[in-house]
């Protein structure tokens, strides 16, 4: 039997959450002695970084894809429509995989749905392309032998589109490392971290600015005296609720993990229905921080509860003495789908 192949819209050194996810998973397969090949399908991919197990699709075309994966019997697809085509309209991807499956009996397709389809207000292009994106996701789900989805919102979408698909909710793992024995909060410095891309970090700062009094109470109770900002350059406030903000800019993964390992609180702004697809939140959980979500939007999976595995600002004010228990609860929740657990689940589905 041939080794499995993963198809991804991006791969390092190009920057992107899905590409990082695919790279970490590939490394885990190698570490376990189960080689996995990778096909990168992205017009902007850096083909100069080709290796023995990483190749690039020459063009986004159905027949080109079918030929590129012809010698493989097991394929893991990382699906995020916008990664494969402008406005998420990647019909060629489904057609290519369909041709591949039709040309030989017993081929197996497992899809990791990082996204399903987008929606939006009438003035956004996603409003007008939503129906086409739904059809693409539905046909891909029907074509798949098994599927994983990274968020509760995506799971709800897929359940409506393809109720017969064997599907499991699989929150993303940390792309910046998983320390073996993260320190307790009392052994860490008095820092909180705001990590991620400019849009997500800006939302955190705006939310904190709307609740300065509550933030000051939270930080005071948790012993936080400084905020560390990590990510691409942007305008950040000089201080929040009396705590100075130190902007470090983008840092390599080993530096990020060192900072997270010494901080007490990780701040993120993600709606509940897509919270478990956040690589930022995953990194906080993996490093045993108190995860503080500033988004007011609910829809979390049943096993992720405010006040047990993470906090919101209003919850923090009510139960400051539980911070270590909440950090421990979030860490225990994360271990159920860390890199090792994810690898085992995906490998089992590919067999």
C-alpha positions as CSV (number, residue, x, y, z in Angstrom):
1,X,0.0,0.0,0.0
2,X,1.3,3.5,-0.9
3,X,2.0,6.1,1.8
4,X,-0.8,8.5,2.4
5,X,-0.9,12.0,0.8
6,X,-2.2,15.2,2.3
7,X,-3.4,18.0,0.0
8,X,-3.1,21.5,1.5
9,X,-3.6,25.0,0.2
10,X,-0.4,26.3,1.9
11,X,2.8,25.0,3.6
12,X,5.7,26.7,5.4
13,X,7.6,28.9,4.9
14,X,4.5,30.5,3.5
15,X,2.5,31.9,6.5
16,X,-0.9,30.5,7.3
17,X,-2.8,28.5,9.9
18,X,-3.8,25.6,7.7
19,X,-0.3,25.3,6.2
20,X,1.2,25.3,9.7
21,X,-1.3,22.6,10.8
22,X,-0.3,20.4,7.8
23,X,3.4,20.9,8.5
24,X,3.1,19.9,12.2
25,X,1.0,16.8,11.2
26,X,3.5,15.8,8.5
27,X,6.3,16.0,11.1
28,X,4.3,13.8,13.5
29,X,3.8,11.2,10.8
30,X,7.5,11.2,10.1
31,X,8.3,11.0,13.8
32,X,6.0,7.9,14.1
33,X,7.7,6.2,11.2
34,X,4.7,6.7,8.9
35,X,5.8,8.8,6.0
36,X,3.2,11.2,4.6
37,X,3.6,13.0,1.3
38,X,2.3,16.5,0.8
39,X,0.9,18.2,-2.3
40,X,0.6,22.0,-2.0
41,X,-2.0,23.6,-4.1
42,X,-1.5,27.3,-4.0
43,X,-0.6,29.7,-6.9
44,X,1.6,31.7,-4.6
45,X,3.4,28.7,-3.0
46,X,7.2,28.8,-2.9
47,X,8.1,25.9,-5.2
48,X,11.8,26.6,-4.4
49,X,11.2,24.8,-1.1
50,X,10.3,21.5,-2.7
51,X,11.5,18.4,-0.8
52,X,11.3,14.7,-1.4
53,X,7.8,14.5,0.3
54,X,6.5,18.0,-0.6
55,X,5.5,18.8,-4.2
56,X,3.4,21.5,-5.8
57,X,0.4,21.4,-8.1
58,X,1.4,23.2,-11.3
59,X,-2.0,24.7,-11.7
60,X,-5.5,24.7,-10.0
61,X,-7.1,22.3,-12.5
62,X,-9.2,19.2,-11.9
63,X,-7.2,16.9,-14.3
64,X,-3.9,18.2,-13.1
65,X,-4.9,17.3,-9.6
66,X,-6.2,13.9,-10.5
67,X,-2.9,13.1,-12.2
68,X,-0.8,14.5,-9.4
69,X,-2.3,12.2,-6.9
70,X,-2.8,9.2,-9.2
71,X,-0.3,6.9,-7.4
72,X,-1.9,7.4,-3.9
73,X,-4.7,5.3,-2.5
74,X,-5.3,7.4,0.7
75,X,-5.7,11.2,0.7
76,X,-6.1,13.6,3.6
77,X,-7.6,16.9,2.3
78,X,-7.2,20.1,4.3
79,X,-10.2,22.0,3.1
80,X,-10.6,25.8,3.3
81,X,-12.2,27.0,0.1
82,X,-10.6,30.4,0.1
83,X,-7.2,28.7,0.2
84,X,-7.8,27.0,-3.1
85,X,-9.6,29.6,-5.1
86,X,-10.6,33.2,-5.1
87,X,-13.9,33.7,-3.2
88,X,-13.8,30.1,-2.2
89,X,-15.1,28.8,-5.6
90,X,-12.9,25.7,-5.9
91,X,-15.1,23.4,-7.9
92,X,-12.0,22.1,-9.7
93,X,-10.8,20.6,-6.4
94,X,-13.9,18.5,-6.0
95,X,-13.9,17.5,-9.6
96,X,-10.2,16.4,-9.5
97,X,-10.8,14.3,-6.3
98,X,-13.9,12.8,-7.9
99,X,-11.9,11.7,-11.0
100,X,-9.1,10.3,-8.8
101,X,-11.6,8.2,-6.8
102,X,-13.4,7.0,-9.9
103,X,-10.2,5.7,-11.6
104,X,-9.4,3.0,-9.1
105,X,-11.5,0.9,-6.6
106,X,-10.9,1.2,-2.9
107,X,-9.4,4.7,-2.7
108,X,-10.1,6.6,0.5
109,X,-10.6,10.3,1.0
110,X,-10.6,11.8,4.5
111,X,-11.3,15.5,4.7
112,X,-10.4,17.9,7.5
113,X,-12.8,20.8,7.2
114,X,-11.0,23.8,8.5
115,X,-13.8,25.8,6.9
116,X,-17.1,24.7,5.4
117,X,-18.6,27.7,3.7
118,X,-18.8,31.4,4.3
119,X,-21.8,33.7,4.8
120,X,-22.1,37.5,5.1
121,X,-24.2,40.6,4.7
122,X,-25.5,41.6,1.2
123,X,-22.6,44.0,0.6
124,X,-20.0,41.2,1.0
125,X,-19.0,38.9,-1.8
126,X,-19.6,35.9,0.6
127,X,-23.3,36.7,0.5
128,X,-23.4,36.1,-3.3
129,X,-21.1,33.1,-3.4
130,X,-22.5,31.3,-0.3
131,X,-24.8,29.0,-2.3
132,X,-22.0,27.9,-4.6
133,X,-19.7,27.4,-1.7
134,X,-22.4,25.2,0.0
135,X,-22.6,23.0,-3.1
136,X,-18.9,22.6,-3.2
137,X,-18.7,21.6,0.5
138,X,-21.7,19.3,0.2
139,X,-20.3,17.5,-2.8
140,X,-16.9,17.2,-1.1
141,X,-18.6,15.8,2.0
142,X,-20.5,13.2,0.0
143,X,-17.2,12.2,-1.8
144,X,-15.4,11.8,1.5
145,X,-15.2,8.5,3.3
146,X,-14.8,10.3,6.7
147,X,-14.4,13.8,7.9
148,X,-13.2,16.0,10.7
149,X,-14.3,19.5,11.4
150,X,-12.5,22.1,13.6
151,X,-15.5,24.0,15.0
152,X,-19.0,23.6,16.3
153,X,-20.3,26.0,13.7
154,X,-18.7,24.0,10.9
155,X,-20.1,20.8,12.3
156,X,-23.6,22.3,12.3
157,X,-23.1,23.3,8.7
158,X,-21.9,19.9,7.6
159,X,-24.6,18.0,9.5
160,X,-27.2,19.9,7.4
161,X,-25.4,19.5,4.1
162,X,-24.3,15.8,4.4
163,X,-25.9,14.1,7.4
164,X,-24.5,10.7,6.4
165,X,-20.9,11.7,6.5
166,X,-19.0,10.0,9.4
167,X,-17.9,13.2,11.1
168,X,-16.0,14.1,14.2
169,X,-15.4,17.5,15.8
170,X,-11.6,17.9,16.2
171,X,-10.4,21.2,17.6
172,X,-7.1,22.4,16.2
173,X,-3.8,21.8,18.0
174,X,-1.1,24.4,18.9
175,X,1.2,25.3,16.0
176,X,3.8,26.8,18.3
177,X,4.6,23.8,20.4
178,X,3.3,21.8,23.4
179,X,5.4,22.0,26.5
180,X,5.6,18.7,28.4
181,X,5.0,20.1,31.9
182,X,3.7,23.7,31.9
183,X,4.3,25.6,35.1
184,X,1.6,26.5,37.5
185,X,0.4,30.2,37.4
186,X,2.2,31.0,40.7
187,X,5.6,30.2,39.2
188,X,5.1,32.5,36.2
189,X,5.7,36.2,35.7
190,X,2.9,38.7,35.9
191,X,2.2,38.8,32.2
192,X,-0.8,38.5,29.9
193,X,-0.3,37.8,26.2
194,X,-2.2,39.1,23.2
195,X,-1.1,36.9,20.3
196,X,-2.1,36.4,16.6
197,X,-2.8,38.4,13.5
198,X,-3.6,42.1,13.5
199,X,-7.4,41.7,13.1
200,X,-7.7,39.3,16.1
201,X,-5.5,41.4,18.3
202,X,-7.2,44.6,17.4
203,X,-10.5,43.0,18.5
204,X,-9.0,42.1,21.8
205,X,-7.8,45.6,22.5
206,X,-11.1,47.2,21.5
207,X,-13.0,44.8,23.8
208,X,-10.6,45.6,26.7
209,X,-11.0,49.3,26.0
210,X,-14.8,48.9,26.5
211,X,-14.4,47.3,29.9
212,X,-11.5,49.0,31.5
213,X,-12.8,48.7,35.0
214,X,-13.5,45.0,34.8
215,X,-10.1,44.4,33.1
216,X,-8.3,46.3,35.9
217,X,-10.1,44.1,38.4
218,X,-9.2,40.9,36.5
219,X,-5.6,41.8,36.1
220,X,-5.2,42.9,39.7
221,X,-6.7,39.6,41.0
222,X,-4.5,37.5,38.6
223,X,-1.3,39.4,39.5
224,X,-0.9,40.7,35.9
225,X,1.3,43.8,35.6
226,X,2.2,43.7,31.9
227,X,0.8,42.8,28.5
228,X,3.0,41.1,25.9
229,X,1.9,41.7,22.3
230,X,3.1,39.1,19.7
231,X,2.3,39.2,16.0
232,X,2.7,41.3,12.9
233,X,3.3,45.0,13.4
234,X,0.2,47.1,14.1
235,X,-0.8,50.0,16.3
236,X,-1.2,48.8,19.9
237,X,-2.1,50.8,23.0
238,X,0.7,51.9,25.2
239,X,-1.2,50.6,28.2
240,X,-4.4,48.8,29.1
241,X,-6.1,49.3,32.5
242,X,-2.8,50.6,33.9
243,X,-0.7,47.8,32.5
244,X,2.0,48.7,30.0
245,X,1.9,46.9,26.6
246,X,5.2,45.6,25.2
247,X,5.0,44.9,21.5
248,X,7.5,42.2,20.4
249,X,6.4,41.9,16.7
250,X,6.3,38.5,15.0
251,X,8.5,35.9,16.7
252,X,9.7,32.4,15.8
253,X,7.7,29.5,17.4
254,X,10.4,28.7,20.0
255,X,10.3,32.3,21.3
256,X,6.5,32.3,21.3
257,X,6.3,29.1,23.3
258,X,8.9,30.6,25.8
259,X,6.7,33.7,26.3
260,X,3.5,31.7,26.7
261,X,5.1,29.3,29.2
262,X,5.9,32.3,31.4
263,X,2.6,34.2,31.1
264,X,-0.5,33.8,33.2
265,X,-3.4,34.9,30.9
266,X,-3.9,34.5,27.2
267,X,-6.3,36.9,25.6
268,X,-8.2,36.1,22.4
269,X,-11.4,37.3,20.7
270,X,-13.2,34.4,18.9
271,X,-17.0,33.7,18.7
272,X,-18.0,30.5,20.5
273,X,-19.2,28.6,17.4
274,X,-15.7,28.9,15.8
275,X,-13.6,29.1,18.9
276,X,-12.1,25.6,18.6
277,X,-10.6,26.4,15.2
278,X,-8.5,29.2,16.7
279,X,-4.8,28.4,16.7
280,X,-4.3,31.2,19.1
281,X,-6.6,29.7,21.7
282,X,-5.1,26.3,21.1
283,X,-1.6,27.7,21.8
284,X,-2.9,29.2,25.1
285,X,-4.5,26.0,26.2
286,X,-1.4,23.9,25.3
287,X,0.7,26.2,27.5
288,X,-1.7,26.0,30.5
289,X,-2.7,29.6,30.6
290,X,-5.9,31.0,31.8
291,X,-7.7,31.6,28.4
292,X,-9.7,34.8,28.5
293,X,-12.1,35.2,25.5
294,X,-13.3,38.8,25.0
295,X,-15.9,37.8,22.3
296,X,-19.6,38.0,23.5
297,X,-20.7,35.4,20.9
298,X,-21.7,32.0,22.2
299,X,-22.1,28.6,20.5
300,X,-19.3,26.6,22.2
301,X,-19.1,22.8,22.0
302,X,-20.8,21.1,24.9
303,X,-17.5,20.1,26.6
304,X,-16.0,23.6,26.6
305,X,-17.6,25.7,29.3
306,X,-17.1,29.3,30.5
307,X,-15.8,29.1,34.1
308,X,-14.4,25.5,33.7
309,X,-12.0,25.5,30.8
310,X,-11.8,29.2,29.9
311,X,-13.2,32.5,31.0
312,X,-14.9,35.6,29.8
313,X,-14.4,39.0,31.5
314,X,-17.6,38.9,33.5
315,X,-16.8,35.4,34.7
316,X,-13.4,36.4,35.8
317,X,-14.8,39.1,38.0
318,X,-17.0,36.5,39.7
319,X,-14.5,33.7,40.3
320,X,-10.9,35.1,40.5
321,X,-9.9,32.4,43.0
322,X,-10.5,29.6,40.4
323,X,-7.9,30.7,37.9
324,X,-5.5,27.8,38.5
325,X,-8.4,25.3,38.3
326,X,-9.6,26.9,35.1
327,X,-6.1,26.8,33.6
328,X,-5.8,23.1,34.5
329,X,-9.3,22.4,33.1
330,X,-8.4,24.0,29.8
331,X,-5.1,22.1,29.6
332,X,-6.8,18.8,30.3
333,X,-9.4,19.6,27.7
334,X,-6.7,20.4,25.2
335,X,-4.8,17.1,25.8
336,X,-7.8,15.2,24.3
337,X,-6.9,16.6,20.9
338,X,-3.3,17.6,21.1
339,X,-0.9,16.7,18.2
340,X,-0.5,13.1,19.4
341,X,-4.2,12.5,19.8
342,X,-5.0,14.2,16.4
343,X,-2.3,12.1,14.7
344,X,-3.8,8.9,16.0
345,X,-7.4,9.9,15.0
346,X,-6.4,10.9,11.5
347,X,-4.1,7.9,10.9
348,X,-7.0,5.6,12.0
349,X,-9.4,7.2,9.6
350,X,-7.0,6.9,6.7
351,X,-6.6,3.1,7.0
